[in-house]
Amino acid sequence: MVPTRLAHDMSICGRKLKLVSYHVAADAHTVASWYKDHTSGATLVDLNNSTNDANMTQFEVLDANGGNAAIVMQMHFSNAKLAAAAKTLDADKTSIGIETFDPPFGQEYVALMSQATSNDPSAVQAAKAKLGTMCPKE
């Protein structure tokens, strides 16, 4: 299957953001591992989330200077009807977003993103507060 490709230009935190999106059949763990192995100085950020009816496997792979990232996401539905509906929409595939930031966010941002998803609640709170000052709501 040829991946679908959608391209978008937008802005975030005063930076230009170019986003190219793909959908592939491989699972999110495999895709995220591939990007981590093929990105110089990569940081893998685990953004996994779940609700009662769905599990979302999500990772962000950032390069060393925060100029490029791969967002990898896959939904897993525990409800059979939701799973069937997702399959008809190709929502059961892994989504990949390749992001390019101009100017790059920098190494401090990459470190804070990793810290914000750690298992240390005080470190998470401190990182989120610092990230909030780096990128106030636009």
C-alpha positions as CSV (number, residue, x, y, z in Angstrom):
1,M,0.0,0.0,0.0
2,V,1.3,3.4,-0.9
3,P,1.1,5.8,2.1
4,T,-1.2,8.8,1.8
5,R,0.5,12.1,1.9
6,L,-0.9,15.4,3.1
7,A,1.2,18.6,3.4
8,H,0.4,21.6,5.5
9,D,2.2,24.9,6.4
10,M,1.3,26.6,9.6
11,S,2.9,28.3,12.6
12,I,3.4,27.3,16.2
13,C,5.2,29.2,19.0
14,G,6.4,31.9,16.5
15,R,8.0,29.3,14.2
16,K,7.1,28.1,10.8
17,L,5.9,24.6,10.8
18,K,5.9,22.3,7.7
19,L,3.9,19.1,8.2
20,V,3.7,16.2,5.9
21,S,1.4,13.3,7.0
22,Y,1.4,9.7,6.0
23,H,-0.6,6.6,7.0
24,V,1.0,3.2,7.0
25,A,0.0,-0.4,8.0
26,A,3.0,-1.0,10.3
27,D,2.4,-0.7,14.0
28,A,3.4,2.5,15.9
29,H,6.2,1.0,18.0
30,T,7.9,-0.3,14.8
31,V,7.6,3.1,13.1
32,A,8.8,5.1,16.1
33,S,11.8,2.8,16.5
34,W,12.7,3.2,12.8
35,Y,12.6,7.0,13.1
36,K,14.6,7.0,16.3
37,D,17.2,4.8,14.7
38,H,17.4,7.0,11.6
39,T,17.4,10.4,13.2
40,S,20.7,11.9,14.4
41,G,20.7,12.4,18.2
42,A,17.1,11.4,18.5
43,T,15.0,11.7,21.6
44,L,12.0,9.5,21.8
45,V,9.1,11.0,23.8
46,D,6.4,8.5,24.9
47,L,2.9,10.3,24.6
48,N,0.8,7.1,25.1
49,N,-2.8,7.7,26.3
50,S,-5.9,5.6,26.9
51,T,-9.6,6.0,27.6
52,N,-12.4,3.5,28.3
53,D,-12.9,2.6,24.6
54,A,-9.6,3.3,23.0
55,N,-5.9,3.1,23.5
56,M,-3.6,5.6,21.6
57,T,-0.1,4.6,21.0
58,Q,1.8,7.9,20.3
59,F,5.4,8.9,20.2
60,E,7.3,12.0,19.2
61,V,10.8,11.5,17.8
62,L,12.8,14.8,18.0
63,D,16.2,15.5,16.4
64,A,19.0,16.9,18.6
65,N,18.2,20.6,17.9
66,G,14.4,20.4,17.9
67,G,14.2,21.4,14.2
68,N,12.6,18.2,13.0
69,A,10.2,15.7,14.6
70,A,8.2,12.6,13.6
71,I,4.9,12.2,15.4
72,V,3.7,8.6,15.3
73,M,0.2,7.7,16.4
74,Q,-2.0,4.6,16.2
75,M,-5.5,4.0,17.8
76,H,-6.5,0.7,19.2
77,F,-10.2,0.3,20.0
78,S,-11.5,-2.2,22.6
79,N,-15.1,-1.7,21.4
80,A,-15.7,-4.0,18.4
81,K,-18.1,-1.5,16.8
82,L,-15.6,1.3,17.1
83,A,-12.9,-0.9,15.7
84,A,-15.0,-1.9,12.7
85,A,-15.9,1.8,12.0
86,A,-12.2,2.8,12.3
87,K,-11.2,0.2,9.8
88,T,-13.7,1.4,7.2
89,L,-12.1,4.9,7.5
90,D,-8.5,3.6,7.6
91,A,-8.3,5.0,11.1
92,D,-6.8,1.7,12.2
93,K,-3.5,2.6,10.4
94,T,-0.5,4.3,11.9
95,S,-0.4,8.0,11.3
96,I,3.0,9.7,10.8
97,G,3.5,13.4,10.9
98,I,6.9,14.7,9.7
99,E,7.4,18.2,11.2
100,T,10.0,20.8,10.3
101,F,10.3,23.8,12.5
102,D,12.0,27.1,11.4
103,P,13.7,28.2,13.5
104,P,14.4,25.0,15.4
105,F,13.2,24.8,19.0
106,G,16.6,24.0,20.4
107,Q,18.1,21.5,22.7
108,E,16.5,22.9,25.9
109,Y,13.0,22.3,24.3
110,V,13.9,18.7,23.4
111,A,15.1,18.0,27.0
112,L,12.0,19.6,28.5
113,M,9.7,17.5,26.2
114,S,11.5,14.4,27.5
115,Q,11.2,15.5,31.1
116,A,7.5,16.4,30.7
117,T,6.7,12.7,30.0
118,S,8.9,11.2,32.7
119,N,7.7,9.3,35.7
120,D,8.7,12.0,38.2
121,P,5.6,14.2,38.9
122,S,7.6,17.2,40.2
123,A,9.9,17.0,37.1
124,V,6.8,16.8,34.8
125,Q,5.2,19.8,36.5
126,A,8.4,21.9,36.3
127,A,8.9,21.0,32.6
128,K,5.3,21.8,31.7
129,A,5.6,25.2,33.4
130,K,8.9,26.0,31.6
131,L,7.4,24.8,28.2
132,G,4.4,27.1,28.9
133,T,6.7,30.1,29.2
134,M,8.6,29.1,26.0
135,C,5.4,28.8,24.0
136,P,2.6,31.0,25.4
137,K,-0.8,30.4,23.9
138,E,-1.1,32.2,20.5
